[in-house]
Amino acid sequence: MSGGVRKRVAFRVSTSLLCLVAVALTPASAEQERDPLAPLPPAPVSPAPPSPQPASPAPRTEPSAALRPAAQIAASPGFETYKNQLAARARAAGVREATIASVIPALRINARVVALDRQQPGGPPNSNVIPPFAPYKARHVTADLITRGAARFQTYRPQLSWLKQRFGVEPQVVMAIFGHETSYGRVTGGFDLLEALATLAYEGRRRAFFEEEFVAALQLVDRGTPRSRLKGSWAGATGFPQFMPSNVLRLATDGDGDGQANLWNSEMDGLASIANYLRDAGWKPNTPWGVAVRVPSALDRSALRSALVPPRCPQVFRRHSRWLTMAEWRSLGVQPLGAALADGEMATLLEPDGPGATAYLLTGNYRAILDYNCSNFYALSVGLLADRIAAGR
């Protein structure tokens, strides 16, 4: 799933007040500076249920699953007790008893899922050290992905034109996400989704989130999705768009006109669902995601520092400047390296490799891509791949 899990949160653009504030290039207070896209509200989190009691009455202190070795978790008898807790949550959400009985008793912990989850970055001690963007870009904006994406872009041009009319989303961005997530359907994941989600919930690092996704996966079964179809990444994403189960329930879309939204077998359904996701995230039609720019060495970056405190992904948004119009960026000596944004378009500056390297002015549509996966490197690579797909090279 390209590094982690995600929950949809909508954005909306509100630029009038910010245009007045942005003229002054002195640091703004949190009260003065208004986000033109309304900062992401925190994803809803259900209160974590009480931890299961030890099966044995003998008094002992047992470390939480999140602290125990993966092999020990896989052999833990506590998971059998925890499955009762999952069943109770499913019943409370209205899942049919027959579905619960067909899935939960046979669940097992997947030690490989635990091991992979623990390999994810959890915030190193020196979290201000950011690796260079170039190696990531080289892995995700490859000649192969560009060539195959451009070929699909041409093959599906009539259908993609229909998607743009319906959703208002640039089809090259949709194709780029499809390529980034699954290599255009080649790699969608082979983990049993319900087993993976139950394992991640029991491990406890993000218990409330994964319990909600586990229940959503059961609801998919309840609605007729075969259990055998629910395969995906170790982190619980599934299908061509690599949606979490809750997003499948909410945003899966019929793109091929057969009356069904099959994200596992229909590429057009997958592409339509990605477009639906981006529209739901606040995509602005006919607006680029961003443009590459040259930044003058004398630019006073301290005067452009954003005072916004986003409620999620703070390390991602901390790297973004205040929002100014394209005309205002030009007046500061920031020059596009190719195509430019409209003079009145609001944009934030990102220098992924620091001063002296290629920088980017990013629009609200970049934030819609971030909503898909909250990583600057991910969103930049999707945007750059999209540009190359549209150019055909």
C-alpha positions, 0 to 999 in steps of 0.5 A, a space after each residue: 500500500 505504499 507505506 502505511 494506512 490511511 483514512 479519508 478526510 475531506 478538504 475544501 478550498 477557501 482562499 479569499 481571506 488568505 489572499 489578504 493575509 498572504 500579502 504581508 510576508 512576515 510570520 503570521 500567528 496561528 490566529 492570523 493565518 488561515 488554511 485555504 484548505 481547512 486543516 484535516 480534522 483528526 480521523 474518528 477513533 473509537 475508544 479502545 475496548 478494555 484489554 482481555 483478562 488473562 485466561 489463567 486466574 494465576 496472578 501475573 503481569 503479561 506484557 502487551 502484544 505490542 511489546 512481545 516478539 512476533 513469534 510469541 504473539 503468534 503463539 499467544 492464547 490471549 488471541 482466542 479471548 480477544 476474538 470474542 471482543 472482535 465478535 462483540 464489536 461486529 455484532 454491535 455494528 450489525 454484522 450478521 451472526 452467520 458472518 461472524 461465525 464463518 470468520 472469527 472462530 478460524 482466525 489465526 495470528 499472522 506472525 509475518 504481518 506482525 514482523 512487517 508492521 514492526 519494520 515500519 518507521 515509528 519515529 527515530 530519535 532524530 526525526 528531523 533528519 529527512 532522507 533525500 527525495 531522489 532515491 525514492 523518486 528513482 524507485 517510483 517514477 521509473 521508465 517502466 511505470 512511465 511507459 506502461 502508464 502512458 500505454 494504458 492512458 492511451 488505451 483507456 482514453 475514452 473511458 478516462 475522458 468519461 471519468 474526468 467529466 464525471 469526477 473532475 479529476 485529471 485522469 493521469 493522476 488517477 493512472 499514476 496512483 494505480 501504477 504507484 499502488 499496484 504497478 497497474 494491477 500486477 501487485 495487489 497483495 496476497 494476505 488474507 485481509 481479515 486475518 491481517 486486520 485481526 492480527 494488527 488489531 490484537 497487536 495493539 499499536 493502532 487497535 481502534 483503527 484496525 478493529 474498525 477496519 476489521 468490522 468493515 471487512 466483515 460488512 463487505 462479506 455481509 454484503 456479498 463479497 466472497 471471503 476468498 476475494 478479500 486479499 491484499 497488503 499486510 496492512 489491510 489495503 485491498 484491490 486495484 486502488 488499495 483501499 482500506 475496507 471502510 473506503 471500499 464500503 464508502 467509495 467503491 464505484 462502478 466504472 465499467 457500467 456492469 452495475 457492480 463495483 468490483 475493485 479486484 477484477 475490473 480496472 475501470 472500477 478501480 480507476 473510477 474508485 480512485 477518481 471518486 476518492 480524490 473528488 471526495 478529498 476536495 480535488 479542484 478540476 482543471 488545476 495542476 497538483 503543482 509545478 517545479 520551481 527555482 527558488 532564489 538563494 536570498 529568499 527569506 524562508 523564515 518570513 514564509 514559515 507556516 504557523 498552521 498546526 495540522 491535527 494529523 501528519 505534522 511532520 509532513 505539513 511542517 515542511 510546507 510554507 505559507 500559502 501565497 498566490 502564484 503572482 506573489 511567489 513570482 514577486 519573491 523571485 520564485 520562477 517556474 521551471 516549465 509550466 506555471 500556475 495561474 497568477 491567482 492560484 494559491 500554492 505552498 512551497 516545498 523544498 524536498 531536498 532543501 535550499 539549492 535543489 529543485 523545489 515545488 509550488 503545490 496546490 490544494 490538489 496536492 493535498 488531495 493526493 496526500 489524503 490518499 497517502 500522507 507522505 510528501 515523497 509519495 504525493 510528489 512521486 505520484 504527481 511527477 509520474 502523472 506528468 510523465 504519463 500525460 506527456 507520453 514519456 
